[in-house]
Amino acid sequence: MAEGSYEQQKVSGRSMVWASVAGVAVTAPLLGMMGLSFLATVTLLVVSSPLLLIMSPLLVGVGLVFGFALAGFGVAAAMALAGVSTLAWMYREVRSGFMNRGGVKFGIGEQGKDRAGYGYGYGYGSWQQNSPMI
């Protein structure tokens, strides 16, 4: 027998019948359980429909309260994200400073010292030299 060739196998009719019987033996109980499950579901739906109809105003109210609560939590999460991003922006601004029109880098801390009157004569210069408005 060569390495690349395949030998064709014949399947007898008897083995086909036994395979079909085995398939029916496996699937018949599964189909029966599926039918019973469907029947139980339809029965429970028919029994609970009047109760659902009677309780529908209460369920609508509960659904609205639940929806508003979820919307409130969503708004709170959005506000928390905005607050944290604002704090991060402020931290970056204080740490890195900014450039004025003349290309001189000023941090907010230096601006506060200049505007408050601190730092004169300690290497900061006068407020006219360091002010970004001039």
Residue frames as qw, qx, qy, qz and C-alpha x, y, z in Angstrom:
[[0.000, 0.891, 0.453, 0.000, 0.00, 0.00, 0.00],
 [0.421, 0.458, -0.018, 0.783, 1.50, 3.35, -1.06],
 [0.272, -0.265, -0.482, 0.790, 1.92, 6.13, 1.44],
 [0.165, 0.138, -0.023, -0.976, -0.32, 8.74, -0.29],
 [0.417, -0.185, -0.680, -0.574, -3.21, 6.47, -1.30],
 [0.471, -0.132, 0.509, -0.708, -6.38, 5.85, 0.66],
 [0.081, -0.115, -0.977, -0.157, -8.19, 2.59, 0.83],
 [0.485, -0.228, -0.175, -0.825, -11.92, 2.93, 0.34],
 [0.122, 0.031, 0.910, -0.395, -13.98, 1.30, 3.06],
 [0.403, -0.315, -0.622, -0.593, -17.41, -0.13, 2.45],
 [0.317, -0.101, 0.579, -0.744, -20.11, 0.33, 5.07],
 [0.101, -0.228, -0.952, -0.180, -22.58, -2.50, 5.31],
 [0.393, -0.481, -0.367, -0.692, -26.33, -1.97, 5.51],
 [0.684, -0.466, -0.550, 0.114, -26.43, -3.73, 8.85],
 [0.461, -0.221, -0.297, 0.806, -24.04, -1.22, 10.51],
 [0.081, -0.265, -0.195, -0.941, -26.09, 1.66, 9.04],
 [0.564, -0.525, -0.510, -0.384, -29.25, 0.26, 10.64],
 [0.660, -0.433, -0.459, 0.408, -27.57, -0.10, 14.02],
 [0.287, -0.005, -0.095, 0.953, -26.20, 3.47, 13.80],
 [0.292, -0.399, -0.328, -0.805, -29.71, 4.75, 13.05],
 [0.664, -0.524, -0.528, -0.078, -31.16, 2.80, 15.96],
 [0.564, -0.277, -0.346, 0.697, -28.49, 4.23, 18.27],
 [0.076, 0.181, 0.085, 0.977, -29.25, 7.76, 17.04],
 [0.486, -0.498, -0.422, -0.581, -32.97, 7.33, 17.69],
 [0.698, -0.441, -0.517, 0.227, -32.24, 5.86, 21.13],
 [0.419, -0.165, -0.239, 0.860, -30.22, 8.94, 22.05],
 [0.046, -0.149, -0.163, -0.974, -32.43, 11.64, 20.51],
 [0.419, -0.500, -0.652, -0.387, -35.88, 10.33, 21.43],
 [0.484, -0.588, -0.516, 0.392, -35.54, 11.01, 25.18],
 [0.265, -0.210, -0.015, 0.941, -34.05, 14.42, 24.45],
 [0.179, -0.272, -0.473, -0.819, -36.97, 15.32, 22.19],
 [0.478, -0.564, -0.667, -0.095, -39.43, 14.05, 24.80],
 [0.434, -0.493, -0.364, 0.660, -37.85, 16.19, 27.53],
 [0.103, -0.016, 0.203, 0.974, -37.89, 19.19, 25.21],
 [0.314, -0.438, -0.606, -0.585, -41.62, 18.69, 24.58],
 [0.514, -0.601, -0.579, 0.199, -42.37, 18.39, 28.30],
 [0.358, -0.320, -0.152, 0.864, -40.35, 21.53, 29.01],
 [0.067, -0.170, -0.378, -0.907, -42.25, 23.45, 26.33],
 [0.432, -0.536, -0.656, -0.310, -45.58, 22.20, 27.70],
 [0.494, -0.544, -0.464, 0.494, -44.65, 23.29, 31.23],
 [0.226, -0.143, 0.049, 0.962, -43.57, 26.73, 29.98],
 [0.220, -0.328, -0.500, -0.771, -46.84, 27.30, 28.09],
 [0.501, -0.575, -0.646, -0.026, -48.89, 26.13, 31.08],
 [0.434, -0.462, -0.325, 0.702, -47.10, 28.49, 33.47],
 [0.082, 0.027, 0.232, 0.969, -47.53, 31.37, 31.02],
 [0.346, -0.464, -0.595, -0.558, -51.28, 30.74, 30.75],
 [0.541, -0.585, -0.562, 0.220, -51.63, 30.49, 34.54],
 [0.421, -0.432, -0.189, 0.775, -49.53, 33.60, 35.31],
 [0.171, 0.374, 0.398, 0.820, -50.93, 35.89, 32.58],
 [0.303, -0.794, -0.420, -0.319, -53.92, 37.13, 34.63],
 [0.616, -0.647, -0.164, 0.418, -51.65, 37.80, 37.60],
 [0.476, -0.046, 0.223, 0.849, -49.24, 39.70, 35.36],
 [0.008, 0.584, 0.455, 0.672, -52.14, 41.73, 33.96],
 [0.465, -0.810, -0.354, -0.044, -53.40, 42.61, 37.46],
 [0.626, -0.592, 0.000, 0.507, -49.91, 43.55, 38.71],
 [0.590, 0.460, 0.236, 0.620, -48.85, 45.50, 35.62],
 [0.039, -0.931, -0.038, -0.361, -49.38, 49.00, 37.12],
 [0.658, -0.712, 0.220, 0.107, -47.15, 48.08, 40.04],
 [0.819, -0.014, 0.325, 0.473, -44.55, 46.56, 37.73],
 [0.407, 0.737, 0.171, 0.512, -44.51, 49.67, 35.53],
 [0.295, -0.930, 0.095, -0.199, -43.90, 51.85, 38.60],
 [0.783, -0.475, 0.313, 0.252, -41.11, 49.59, 39.80],
 [0.738, 0.327, 0.299, 0.509, -39.58, 49.66, 36.33],
 [0.172, 0.887, 0.066, 0.424, -39.66, 53.46, 36.26],
 [0.516, -0.828, 0.218, -0.033, -38.07, 53.73, 39.71],
 [0.843, -0.183, 0.351, 0.364, -35.40, 51.25, 38.67],
 [0.589, 0.583, 0.245, 0.504, -34.76, 53.15, 35.42],
 [0.055, -0.945, 0.049, -0.318, -34.46, 56.50, 37.22],
 [0.697, -0.649, 0.277, 0.123, -32.10, 54.96, 39.78],
 [0.807, 0.092, 0.331, 0.480, -29.88, 53.64, 37.00],
 [0.350, 0.789, 0.147, 0.483, -29.94, 57.03, 35.28],
 [0.361, -0.914, 0.124, -0.140, -28.95, 58.70, 38.56],
 [0.791, -0.406, 0.339, 0.308, -26.04, 56.34, 39.04],
 [0.687, 0.425, 0.298, 0.508, -24.97, 57.02, 35.47],
 [0.085, 0.916, 0.029, 0.390, -25.03, 60.77, 36.02],
 [0.592, -0.772, 0.229, 0.027, -23.11, 60.35, 39.29],
 [0.835, -0.088, 0.338, 0.426, -20.47, 58.27, 37.52],
 [0.495, 0.666, 0.205, 0.519, -20.15, 60.90, 34.77],
 [0.189, -0.943, 0.078, -0.264, -19.74, 63.66, 37.37],
 [0.760, -0.548, 0.288, 0.197, -17.13, 61.60, 39.22],
 [0.766, 0.235, 0.304, 0.515, -15.21, 61.10, 35.98],
 [0.235, 0.846, 0.102, 0.468, -15.38, 64.83, 35.25],
 [0.456, -0.871, 0.149, -0.099, -14.15, 65.65, 38.76],
 [0.823, -0.318, 0.325, 0.340, -11.24, 63.23, 38.63],
 [0.646, 0.450, 0.266, 0.557, -10.21, 64.46, 35.19],
 [0.008, -0.936, -0.021, -0.351, -10.38, 68.06, 36.45],
 [0.636, -0.725, 0.250, 0.086, -8.17, 67.19, 39.41],
 [0.817, 0.000, 0.344, 0.463, -5.71, 65.46, 37.07],
 [0.414, 0.736, 0.194, 0.499, -5.71, 68.50, 34.77],
 [0.268, -0.938, 0.096, -0.197, -5.07, 70.82, 37.72],
 [0.787, -0.475, 0.298, 0.256, -2.23, 68.59, 38.95],
 [0.724, 0.296, 0.310, 0.541, -0.59, 68.60, 35.51],
 [0.173, 0.884, 0.123, 0.416, -1.01, 72.38, 35.28],
 [0.467, -0.863, 0.189, -0.042, 0.62, 72.99, 38.64],
 [0.820, -0.296, 0.360, 0.331, 3.46, 70.54, 38.01],
 [0.663, 0.272, 0.390, 0.578, 4.36, 71.51, 34.47],
 [0.075, -0.574, -0.014, 0.815, 3.42, 75.19, 34.28],
 [0.570, 0.695, 0.431, 0.080, 2.63, 76.90, 31.00],
 [0.484, 0.030, 0.243, 0.840, 4.37, 79.10, 28.43],
 [0.147, 0.772, 0.271, -0.556, 3.49, 82.76, 28.04],
 [0.598, 0.794, 0.101, -0.048, 3.69, 84.75, 24.82],
 [0.084, 0.869, -0.486, -0.031, 7.38, 85.41, 25.29],
 [0.790, 0.260, -0.554, 0.042, 8.22, 81.71, 25.62],
 [0.013, -0.419, 0.703, -0.574, 9.00, 81.90, 29.34],
 [0.568, -0.281, -0.766, -0.113, 7.68, 78.99, 31.35],
 [0.260, -0.364, 0.413, -0.793, 5.65, 79.86, 34.44],
 [0.308, -0.278, -0.906, 0.084, 4.03, 77.53, 36.89],
 [0.363, -0.742, -0.389, -0.408, 0.97, 78.50, 38.82],
 [0.676, -0.555, -0.276, 0.398, 3.02, 78.49, 42.02],
 [0.444, -0.050, 0.065, 0.892, 5.38, 81.16, 40.68],
 [0.081, -0.532, -0.379, -0.753, 2.47, 83.26, 39.50],
 [0.548, -0.719, -0.419, -0.083, 0.88, 83.06, 42.92],
 [0.620, -0.407, -0.155, 0.653, 4.10, 84.18, 44.60],
 [0.272, 0.174, 0.220, 0.920, 4.45, 87.09, 42.20],
 [0.252, -0.600, -0.424, -0.630, 0.88, 88.24, 42.60],
 [0.633, -0.674, -0.376, 0.064, 0.95, 87.87, 46.39],
 [0.048, -0.939, 0.257, -0.225, 4.14, 89.88, 46.73],
 [0.783, -0.471, 0.384, 0.130, 6.41, 87.01, 47.81],
 [0.854, 0.185, 0.307, 0.376, 9.67, 86.12, 46.16],
 [0.306, 0.927, -0.069, 0.204, 10.96, 89.61, 45.35],
 [0.071, -0.822, 0.542, -0.163, 14.69, 89.68, 45.67],
 [0.680, -0.303, 0.664, -0.074, 14.97, 85.87, 45.93],
 [0.258, -0.177, 0.820, 0.479, 15.70, 85.11, 42.30],
 [0.371, 0.556, 0.743, -0.019, 12.19, 85.57, 40.98],
 [0.192, 0.217, 0.319, 0.902, 12.54, 89.11, 39.67],
 [0.267, 0.179, 0.278, -0.905, 9.78, 91.65, 39.70],
 [0.520, 0.418, 0.700, -0.254, 6.18, 90.94, 38.77],
 [0.453, 0.745, -0.103, -0.479, 6.53, 93.05, 35.62],
 [0.116, 0.527, -0.789, -0.293, 9.23, 90.76, 34.26],
 [0.121, -0.026, 0.992, -0.034, 7.42, 87.52, 35.04],
 [0.507, 0.383, 0.448, -0.629, 3.83, 88.50, 34.32],
 [0.412, 0.213, 0.790, 0.401, 2.32, 86.67, 31.32],
 [0.246, 0.834, 0.472, -0.147, 0.03, 89.65, 30.67],
 [0.026, -0.859, 0.213, 0.465, 2.86, 91.99, 29.62]]
